[in-house]
């Protein structure tokens, strides 16, 4: 999972709770608000690439 560190709609605490409920998940934070893919596209794509490349 990718959580936005400055998200006020879905707070990092909510993301952490969700990740804990998903077996095998990993939680990563990016420094952005709610729209992380638009605000930090390189950070989000780097995390996704790392996941897909193992």
N, CA, C and O atoms as a Tripos MOL2 file, in Angstrom:
@<TRIPOS>MOLECULE
protein
  216   215    54     0     0
PROTEIN
NO_CHARGES

@<TRIPOS>ATOM
      1 N           0.8280   -1.1710    0.0000 N.3       1 UNK1
      2 CA          0.0000    0.0000    0.0000 C.3       1 UNK1
      3 C           0.8750    1.2370    0.0000 C.2       1 UNK1
      4 O           1.9770    1.2420    0.5490 O.2       1 UNK1
      5 N           0.3700    2.2700   -0.6170 N.am      2 UNK2
      6 CA          1.0470    3.5560   -0.6010 C.3       2 UNK2
      7 C           0.1350    4.5400    0.1260 C.2       2 UNK2
      8 O          -1.0060    4.7650   -0.2780 O.2       2 UNK2
      9 N           0.6510    5.1120    1.1920 N.am      3 UNK3
     10 CA         -0.1080    6.0810    1.9770 C.3       3 UNK3
     11 C           0.4780    7.4690    1.7600 C.2       3 UNK3
     12 O           1.6900    7.6300    1.6150 O.2       3 UNK3
     13 N          -0.3900    8.4550    1.7410 N.am      4 UNK4
     14 CA          0.0440    9.8440    1.6220 C.3       4 UNK4
     15 C           0.2300   10.4150    3.0300 C.2       4 UNK4
     16 O          -0.7110   10.4510    3.8230 O.2       4 UNK4
     17 N           1.4330   10.8540    3.3270 N.am      5 UNK5
     18 CA          1.7790   11.2990    4.6810 C.3       5 UNK5
     19 C           0.9650   12.5030    5.1470 C.2       5 UNK5
     20 O           0.7390   12.6680    6.3460 O.2       5 UNK5
     21 N           0.5240   13.3390    4.2170 N.am      6 UNK6
     22 CA         -0.2150   14.5470    4.5920 C.3       6 UNK6
     23 C          -1.6840   14.4940    4.1980 C.2       6 UNK6
     24 O          -2.3350   15.5300    4.0650 O.2       6 UNK6
     25 N          -2.1990   13.2970    4.0150 N.am      7 UNK7
     26 CA         -3.5940   13.1170    3.6180 C.3       7 UNK7
     27 C          -4.5040   13.3920    4.8090 C.2       7 UNK7
     28 O          -4.3460   12.7820    5.8660 O.2       7 UNK7
     29 N          -5.4530   14.3050    4.6430 N.am      8 UNK8
     30 CA         -6.3880   14.5930    5.7320 C.3       8 UNK8
     31 C          -7.7120   13.8510    5.5500 C.2       8 UNK8
     32 O          -8.5410   13.8300    6.4610 O.2       8 UNK8
     33 N          -7.9160   13.2420    4.3790 N.am      9 UNK9
     34 CA         -9.1320   12.4640    4.1400 C.3       9 UNK9
     35 C          -8.9630   11.0130    4.5710 C.2       9 UNK9
     36 O          -9.8200   10.4560    5.2580 O.2       9 UNK9
     37 N          -7.8630   10.4120    4.1670 N.am     10 UNK10
     38 CA         -7.5120    9.0570    4.5920 C.3      10 UNK10
     39 C          -6.1580    9.1880    5.2890 C.2      10 UNK10
     40 O          -5.1090    9.1710    4.6460 O.2      10 UNK10
     41 N          -6.2040    9.3160    6.5860 N.am     11 UNK11
     42 CA         -4.9950    9.6160    7.3510 C.3      11 UNK11
     43 C          -4.0170    8.4380    7.3390 C.2      11 UNK11
     44 O          -4.4220    7.2980    7.1130 O.2      11 UNK11
     45 N          -2.7410    8.7100    7.5800 N.am     12 UNK12
     46 CA         -1.7640    7.6230    7.6470 C.3      12 UNK12
     47 C          -2.1500    6.5420    8.6630 C.2      12 UNK12
     48 O          -1.8480    5.3660    8.4560 O.2      12 UNK12
     49 N          -2.8100    6.9290    9.7500 N.am     13 UNK13
     50 CA         -3.2640    5.9230   10.7240 C.3      13 UNK13
     51 C          -4.2900    4.9830   10.1080 C.2      13 UNK13
     52 O          -4.2700    3.7800   10.3690 O.2      13 UNK13
     53 N          -5.1810    5.5240    9.2960 N.am     14 UNK14
     54 CA         -6.1750    4.6770    8.6230 C.3      14 UNK14
     55 C          -5.4960    3.7360    7.6310 C.2      14 UNK14
     56 O          -5.8580    2.5640    7.5280 O.2      14 UNK14
     57 N          -4.5160    4.2530    6.9090 N.am     15 UNK15
     58 CA         -3.7860    3.4110    5.9590 C.3      15 UNK15
     59 C          -3.0360    2.2980    6.6770 C.2      15 UNK15
     60 O          -2.9960    1.1620    6.2030 O.2      15 UNK15
     61 N          -2.4470    2.6210    7.8130 N.am     16 UNK16
     62 CA         -1.7230    1.6080    8.5910 C.3      16 UNK16
     63 C          -2.6770    0.5260    9.0840 C.2      16 UNK16
     64 O          -2.3450   -0.6580    9.0420 O.2      16 UNK16
     65 N          -3.8520    0.9190    9.5460 N.am     17 UNK17
     66 CA         -4.8370   -0.0610   10.0200 C.3      17 UNK17
     67 C          -5.2870   -0.9580    8.8680 C.2      17 UNK17
     68 O          -5.4430   -2.1660    9.0510 O.2      17 UNK17
     69 N          -5.4940   -0.3840    7.6960 N.am     18 UNK18
     70 CA         -5.8900   -1.1730    6.5350 C.3      18 UNK18
     71 C          -4.7900   -2.1560    6.1520 C.2      18 UNK18
     72 O          -5.0650   -3.3250    5.8810 O.2      18 UNK18
     73 N          -3.5520   -1.6860    6.1300 N.am     19 UNK19
     74 CA         -2.4280   -2.5580    5.7820 C.3      19 UNK19
     75 C          -2.2970   -3.7170    6.7640 C.2      19 UNK19
     76 O          -1.9790   -4.8370    6.3640 O.2      19 UNK19
     77 N          -2.5390   -3.4580    8.0280 N.am     20 UNK20
     78 CA         -2.4570   -4.5290    9.0240 C.3      20 UNK20
     79 C          -3.5110   -5.5970    8.7870 C.2      20 UNK20
     80 O          -3.3190   -6.7570    9.1510 O.2      20 UNK20
     81 N          -4.6230   -5.2090    8.1790 N.am     21 UNK21
     82 CA         -5.7050   -6.1490    7.9200 C.3      21 UNK21
     83 C          -5.5470   -6.9340    6.6320 C.2      21 UNK21
     84 O          -6.3380   -7.8360    6.3570 O.2      21 UNK21
     85 N          -4.5390   -6.6050    5.8390 N.am     22 UNK22
     86 CA         -4.3100   -7.2960    4.5680 C.3      22 UNK22
     87 C          -3.0460   -8.1370    4.7020 C.2      22 UNK22
     88 O          -1.9370   -7.6050    4.7670 O.2      22 UNK22
     89 N          -3.2210   -9.4280    4.7420 N.am     23 UNK23
     90 CA         -2.0970  -10.3370    4.9170 C.3      23 UNK23
     91 C          -1.0570  -10.1470    3.8160 C.2      23 UNK23
     92 O          -1.3990  -10.1250    2.6340 O.2      23 UNK23
     93 N           0.1890  -10.0110    4.1950 N.am     24 UNK24
     94 CA          1.2800   -9.8820    3.2430 C.3      24 UNK24
     95 C           1.4660   -8.4880    2.6660 C.2      24 UNK24
     96 O           2.3290   -8.2810    1.8130 O.2      24 UNK24
     97 N           0.6740   -7.5400    3.1170 N.am     25 UNK25
     98 CA          0.8140   -6.1890    2.5590 C.3      25 UNK25
     99 C           2.0290   -5.4790    3.1450 C.2      25 UNK25
    100 O           2.5210   -5.8200    4.2210 O.2      25 UNK25
    101 N           2.4900   -4.4900    2.4070 N.am     26 UNK26
    102 CA          3.5650   -3.6130    2.8700 C.3      26 UNK26
    103 C           3.0730   -2.1890    2.7210 C.2      26 UNK26
    104 O           2.4170   -1.8530    1.7350 O.2      26 UNK26
    105 N           3.3850   -1.3570    3.6900 N.am     27 UNK27
    106 CA          2.9380    0.0340    3.6850 C.3      27 UNK27
    107 C           4.1280    0.9480    3.4480 C.2      27 UNK27
    108 O           5.1550    0.8420    4.1190 O.2      27 UNK27
    109 N           3.9750    1.8390    2.4920 N.am     28 UNK28
    110 CA          4.9690    2.8420    2.1770 C.3      28 UNK28
    111 C           4.2910    4.1970    2.1860 C.2      28 UNK28
    112 O           3.1430    4.3180    1.7570 O.2      28 UNK28
    113 N           4.9830    5.2170    2.6670 N.am     29 UNK29
    114 CA          4.4180    6.5640    2.6610 C.3      29 UNK29
    115 C           5.1530    7.4510    1.6760 C.2      29 UNK29
    116 O           6.3680    7.3510    1.5070 O.2      29 UNK29
    117 N           4.3930    8.3200    1.0310 N.am     30 UNK30
    118 CA          4.9690    9.3610    0.1950 C.3      30 UNK30
    119 C           4.5550   10.7060    0.7850 C.2      30 UNK30
    120 O           3.5050   10.8190    1.4180 O.2      30 UNK30
    121 N           5.3780   11.7100    0.5760 N.am     31 UNK31
    122 CA          5.1060   13.0410    1.1120 C.3      31 UNK31
    123 C           4.1630   13.7790    0.1730 C.2      31 UNK31
    124 O           4.5940   14.4870   -0.7370 O.2      31 UNK31
    125 N           2.8670   13.5980    0.4110 N.am     32 UNK32
    126 CA          1.8620   14.2540   -0.4150 C.3      32 UNK32
    127 C           0.5620   14.3340    0.3460 C.2      32 UNK32
    128 O           0.4350   13.8340    1.4630 O.2      32 UNK32
    129 N          -0.4010   14.9770   -0.2860 N.am     33 UNK33
    130 CA         -1.7550   15.0130    0.2330 C.3      33 UNK33
    131 C          -2.5350   13.8290   -0.3300 C.2      33 UNK33
    132 O          -1.9540   12.8000   -0.6750 O.2      33 UNK33
    133 N          -3.8540   13.9840   -0.4190 N.am     34 UNK34
    134 CA         -4.7400   12.8840   -0.7880 C.3      34 UNK34
    135 C          -4.4870   12.3400   -2.1950 C.2      34 UNK34
    136 O          -4.7080   11.1540   -2.4370 O.2      34 UNK34
    137 N          -4.0370   13.1680   -3.1110 N.am     35 UNK35
    138 CA         -3.8720   12.7370   -4.4970 C.3      35 UNK35
    139 C          -2.4050   12.4210   -4.8060 C.2      35 UNK35
    140 O          -1.7840   13.0720   -5.6460 O.2      35 UNK35
    141 N          -1.8750   11.4390   -4.1330 N.am     36 UNK36
    142 CA         -0.4480   11.1060   -4.2440 C.3      36 UNK36
    143 C           0.0200   10.8480   -5.6750 C.2      36 UNK36
    144 O           1.0920   11.3350   -6.0330 O.2      36 UNK36
    145 N          -0.7100   10.1140   -6.5170 N.am     37 UNK37
    146 CA         -0.2080    9.8730   -7.8690 C.3      37 UNK37
    147 C          -0.0110   11.1520   -8.6900 C.2      37 UNK37
    148 O           0.8650   11.2080   -9.5530 O.2      37 UNK37
    149 N          -0.8160   12.1660   -8.4230 N.am     38 UNK38
    150 CA         -0.6740   13.4340   -9.1350 C.3      38 UNK38
    151 C           0.3620   14.3310   -8.4780 C.2      38 UNK38
    152 O           1.1250   15.0090   -9.1650 O.2      38 UNK38
    153 N           0.3930   14.3380   -7.1430 N.am     39 UNK39
    154 CA          1.2990   15.2170   -6.4100 C.3      39 UNK39
    155 C           2.7400   14.7110   -6.4000 C.2      39 UNK39
    156 O           3.6780   15.5080   -6.4330 O.2      39 UNK39
    157 N           2.9150   13.4160   -6.3570 N.am     40 UNK40
    158 CA          4.2540   12.8050   -6.3070 C.3      40 UNK40
    159 C           4.3280   11.6230   -7.2740 C.2      40 UNK40
    160 O           4.5340   10.4890   -6.8420 O.2      40 UNK40
    161 N           4.1630   11.8700   -8.5760 N.am     41 UNK41
    162 CA          4.1070   10.7460   -9.5300 C.3      41 UNK41
    163 C           5.3700    9.8920   -9.5600 C.2      41 UNK41
    164 O           5.2800    8.6740   -9.7150 O.2      41 UNK41
    165 N           6.5310   10.4960   -9.4170 N.am     42 UNK42
    166 CA          7.7620    9.7040   -9.4590 C.3      42 UNK42
    167 C           7.8830    8.8040   -8.2250 C.2      42 UNK42
    168 O           8.2850    7.6460   -8.3430 O.2      42 UNK42
    169 N           7.5440    9.3180   -7.0610 N.am     43 UNK43
    170 CA          7.6240    8.5130   -5.8390 C.3      43 UNK43
    171 C           6.6650    7.3340   -5.9170 C.2      43 UNK43
    172 O           7.0280    6.2100   -5.5690 O.2      43 UNK43
    173 N           5.4390    7.5860   -6.3720 N.am     44 UNK44
    174 CA          4.4500    6.5110   -6.4810 C.3      44 UNK44
    175 C           4.9000    5.4890   -7.5240 C.2      44 UNK44
    176 O           4.8440    4.2850   -7.2740 O.2      44 UNK44
    177 N           5.3440    5.9590   -8.6920 N.am     45 UNK45
    178 CA          5.7590    5.0120   -9.7350 C.3      45 UNK45
    179 C           6.9990    4.2210   -9.3170 C.2      45 UNK45
    180 O           7.1220    3.0470   -9.6690 O.2      45 UNK45
    181 N           7.9100    4.8330   -8.5840 N.am     46 UNK46
    182 CA          9.0910    4.0960   -8.0900 C.3      46 UNK46
    183 C           8.6840    2.9920   -7.1390 C.2      46 UNK46
    184 O           9.2300    1.8910   -7.2020 O.2      46 UNK46
    185 N           7.7350    3.2650   -6.2580 N.am     47 UNK47
    186 CA          7.2650    2.2260   -5.3250 C.3      47 UNK47
    187 C           6.5650    1.0980   -6.0880 C.2      47 UNK47
    188 O           6.7640   -0.0760   -5.7780 O.2      47 UNK47
    189 N           5.7570    1.4470   -7.0710 N.am     48 UNK48
    190 CA          5.0630    0.4290   -7.8540 C.3      48 UNK48
    191 C           6.0440   -0.4100   -8.6780 C.2      48 UNK48
    192 O           5.8940   -1.6280   -8.7740 O.2      48 UNK48
    193 N           7.0410    0.2400   -9.2680 N.am     49 UNK49
    194 CA          8.0540   -0.4850  -10.0200 C.3      49 UNK49
    195 C           8.8120   -1.4580   -9.1200 C.2      49 UNK49
    196 O           9.0870   -2.5940   -9.5060 O.2      49 UNK49
    197 N           9.1440   -0.9940   -7.9140 N.am     50 UNK50
    198 CA          9.8390   -1.8670   -6.9740 C.3      50 UNK50
    199 C           9.0140   -3.0770   -6.6070 C.2      50 UNK50
    200 O           9.5480   -4.1770   -6.4660 O.2      50 UNK50
    201 N           7.7250   -2.8860   -6.4510 N.am     51 UNK51
    202 CA          6.8340   -3.9960   -6.1280 C.3      51 UNK51
    203 C           6.7510   -4.9800   -7.3030 C.2      51 UNK51
    204 O           6.8220   -6.1930   -7.1090 O.2      51 UNK51
    205 N           6.6020   -4.4550   -8.5020 N.am     52 UNK52
    206 CA          6.4660   -5.3220   -9.6650 C.3      52 UNK52
    207 C           7.7600   -6.0250  -10.0300 C.2      52 UNK52
    208 O           7.7360   -7.1340  -10.5640 O.2      52 UNK52
    209 N           8.8840   -5.3940   -9.7480 N.am     53 UNK53
    210 CA         10.1770   -6.0010  -10.0720 C.3      53 UNK53
    211 C          10.7020   -6.9240   -8.9730 C.2      53 UNK53
    212 O          11.7310   -7.5800   -9.1310 O.2      53 UNK53
    213 N           9.9790   -6.9590   -7.8710 N.am     54 UNK54
    214 CA         10.3580   -7.8480   -6.7810 C.3      54 UNK54
    215 C          11.3830   -7.2410   -5.9160 C.2      54 UNK54
    216 O          11.8170   -7.8610   -4.9450 O.2      54 UNK54
@<TRIPOS>BOND
     1     1     2 1
     2     2     3 1
     3     3     4 2
     4     3     5 am
     5     5     6 1
     6     6     7 1
     7     7     8 2
     8     7     9 am
     9     9    10 1
    10    10    11 1
    11    11    12 2
    12    11    13 am
    13    13    14 1
    14    14    15 1
    15    15    16 2
    16    15    17 am
    17    17    18 1
    18    18    19 1
    19    19    20 2
    20    19    21 am
    21    21    22 1
    22    22    23 1
    23    23    24 2
    24    23    25 am
    25    25    26 1
    26    26    27 1
    27    27    28 2
    28    27    29 am
    29    29    30 1
    30    30    31 1
    31    31    32 2
    32    31    33 am
    33    33    34 1
    34    34    35 1
    35    35    36 2
    36    35    37 am
    37    37    38 1
    38    38    39 1
    39    39    40 2
    40    39    41 am
    41    41    42 1
    42    42    43 1
    43    43    44 2
    44    43    45 am
    45    45    46 1
    46    46    47 1
    47    47    48 2
    48    47    49 am
    49    49    50 1
    50    50    51 1
    51    51    52 2
    52    51    53 am
    53    53    54 1
    54    54    55 1
    55    55    56 2
    56    55    57 am
    57    57    58 1
    58    58    59 1
    59    59    60 2
    60    59    61 am
    61    61    62 1
    62    62    63 1
    63    63    64 2
    64    63    65 am
    65    65    66 1
    66    66    67 1
    67    67    68 2
    68    67    69 am
    69    69    70 1
    70    70    71 1
    71    71    72 2
    72    71    73 am
    73    73    74 1
    74    74    75 1
    75    75    76 2
    76    75    77 am
    77    77    78 1
    78    78    79 1
    79    79    80 2
    80    79    81 am
    81    81    82 1
    82    82    83 1
    83    83    84 2
    84    83    85 am
    85    85    86 1
    86    86    87 1
    87    87    88 2
    88    87    89 am
    89    89    90 1
    90    90    91 1
    91    91    92 2
    92    91    93 am
    93    93    94 1
    94    94    95 1
    95    95    96 2
    96    95    97 am
    97    97    98 1
    98    98    99 1
    99    99   100 2
   100    99   101 am
   101   101   102 1
   102   102   103 1
   103   103   104 2
   104   103   105 am
   105   105   106 1
   106   106   107 1
   107   107   108 2
   108   107   109 am
   109   109   110 1
   110   110   111 1
   111   111   112 2
   112   111   113 am
   113   113   114 1
   114   114   115 1
   115   115   116 2
   116   115   117 am
   117   117   118 1
   118   118   119 1
   119   119   120 2
   120   119   121 am
   121   121   122 1
   122   122   123 1
   123   123   124 2
   124   123   125 am
   125   125   126 1
   126   126   127 1
   127   127   128 2
   128   127   129 am
   129   129   130 1
   130   130   131 1
   131   131   132 2
   132   131   133 am
   133   133   134 1
   134   134   135 1
   135   135   136 2
   136   135   137 am
   137   137   138 1
   138   138   139 1
   139   139   140 2
   140   139   141 am
   141   141   142 1
   142   142   143 1
   143   143   144 2
   144   143   145 am
   145   145   146 1
   146   146   147 1
   147   147   148 2
   148   147   149 am
   149   149   150 1
   150   150   151 1
   151   151   152 2
   152   151   153 am
   153   153   154 1
   154   154   155 1
   155   155   156 2
   156   155   157 am
   157   157   158 1
   158   158   159 1
   159   159   160 2
   160   159   161 am
   161   161   162 1
   162   162   163 1
   163   163   164 2
   164   163   165 am
   165   165   166 1
   166   166   167 1
   167   167   168 2
   168   167   169 am
   169   169   170 1
   170   170   171 1
   171   171   172 2
   172   171   173 am
   173   173   174 1
   174   174   175 1
   175   175   176 2
   176   175   177 am
   177   177   178 1
   178   178   179 1
   179   179   180 2
   180   179   181 am
   181   181   182 1
   182   182   183 1
   183   183   184 2
   184   183   185 am
   185   185   186 1
   186   186   187 1
   187   187   188 2
   188   187   189 am
   189   189   190 1
   190   190   191 1
   191   191   192 2
   192   191   193 am
   193   193   194 1
   194   194   195 1
   195   195   196 2
   196   195   197 am
   197   197   198 1
   198   198   199 1
   199   199   200 2
   200   199   201 am
   201   201   202 1
   202   202   203 1
   203   203   204 2
   204   203   205 am
   205   205   206 1
   206   206   207 1
   207   207   208 2
   208   207   209 am
   209   209   210 1
   210   210   211 1
   211   211   212 2
   212   211   213 am
   213   213   214 1
   214   214   215 1
   215   215   216 2
@<TRIPOS>SUBSTRUCTURE
     1 UNK1         2 RESIDUE 1 A UNK
     2 UNK2         6 RESIDUE 1 A UNK
     3 UNK3        10 RESIDUE 1 A UNK
     4 UNK4        14 RESIDUE 1 A UNK
     5 UNK5        18 RESIDUE 1 A UNK
     6 UNK6        22 RESIDUE 1 A UNK
     7 UNK7        26 RESIDUE 1 A UNK
     8 UNK8        30 RESIDUE 1 A UNK
     9 UNK9        34 RESIDUE 1 A UNK
    10 UNK10       38 RESIDUE 1 A UNK
    11 UNK11       42 RESIDUE 1 A UNK
    12 UNK12       46 RESIDUE 1 A UNK
    13 UNK13       50 RESIDUE 1 A UNK
    14 UNK14       54 RESIDUE 1 A UNK
    15 UNK15       58 RESIDUE 1 A UNK
    16 UNK16       62 RESIDUE 1 A UNK
    17 UNK17       66 RESIDUE 1 A UNK
    18 UNK18       70 RESIDUE 1 A UNK
    19 UNK19       74 RESIDUE 1 A UNK
    20 UNK20       78 RESIDUE 1 A UNK
    21 UNK21       82 RESIDUE 1 A UNK
    22 UNK22       86 RESIDUE 1 A UNK
    23 UNK23       90 RESIDUE 1 A UNK
    24 UNK24       94 RESIDUE 1 A UNK
    25 UNK25       98 RESIDUE 1 A UNK
    26 UNK26      102 RESIDUE 1 A UNK
    27 UNK27      106 RESIDUE 1 A UNK
    28 UNK28      110 RESIDUE 1 A UNK
    29 UNK29      114 RESIDUE 1 A UNK
    30 UNK30      118 RESIDUE 1 A UNK
    31 UNK31      122 RESIDUE 1 A UNK
    32 UNK32      126 RESIDUE 1 A UNK
    33 UNK33      130 RESIDUE 1 A UNK
    34 UNK34      134 RESIDUE 1 A UNK
    35 UNK35      138 RESIDUE 1 A UNK
    36 UNK36      142 RESIDUE 1 A UNK
    37 UNK37      146 RESIDUE 1 A UNK
    38 UNK38      150 RESIDUE 1 A UNK
    39 UNK39      154 RESIDUE 1 A UNK
    40 UNK40      158 RESIDUE 1 A UNK
    41 UNK41      162 RESIDUE 1 A UNK
    42 UNK42      166 RESIDUE 1 A UNK
    43 UNK43      170 RESIDUE 1 A UNK
    44 UNK44      174 RESIDUE 1 A UNK
    45 UNK45      178 RESIDUE 1 A UNK
    46 UNK46      182 RESIDUE 1 A UNK
    47 UNK47      186 RESIDUE 1 A UNK
    48 UNK48      190 RESIDUE 1 A UNK
    49 UNK49      194 RESIDUE 1 A UNK
    50 UNK50      198 RESIDUE 1 A UNK
    51 UNK51      202 RESIDUE 1 A UNK
    52 UNK52      206 RESIDUE 1 A UNK
    53 UNK53      210 RESIDUE 1 A UNK
    54 UNK54      214 RESIDUE 1 A UNK
